[in-house]
Amino acid sequence: MKSIVLAFAVLLLAACDAAPGTAARLLARQQAIDPPQLWRIEALSAGDKVVGESWVCADTTLRQTFARVHAEVDGTPCLTTSGPVVREGLSTLRCATQGRSYAISSQAIGDPARDFRLAVTVTPLSRDLGPGRQIRRFRRLGPCPSGWRIGEQADVRP
């Protein structure tokens, strides 16, 4: 029985290699079901001034990551020690990196399918450092430009 399964797997893999347009057809089908959209992501100052901007081509799966917080401190991943606690529009967790612990919260306001703001606050759980806060605005602009693939992005200077 194992040899039959193995032979079938080999034939299936050979069939995939023999059809050079298979990947293109699968991509086209996926994009027909969930067309990628162009999103503008703005980094905002405390006074709502745009301090950075980028565009990204995203399908639903990628768009859902926009409101998920994966913390880094000085470029080092902060490993989750408790949580996350997730409620509609709000997420909190605790994490640790470089010998320090942090509380991280994010709050999303608006329509996550079209236009929303995400405010992320990182609070060190020690008295020698103060909290940090970032605000991003995500706006769906429409279909991705021709030739753009899911995940492709471009930085724009404000």
PyMOL commands that set and color helices and strands:
alter all, ss='L'
color gray80, all
select helices_A, chain A and resi 2-18+22-33+60-67
alter helices_A, ss='H'
color red, helices_A
select strands_A, chain A and resi 37-44+50-58+72-73+76-77+79-87+90-97+100-111+115-124+132-143+153-156
alter strands_A, ss='S'
color yellow, strands_A
deselect
rebuild
show_as cartoon
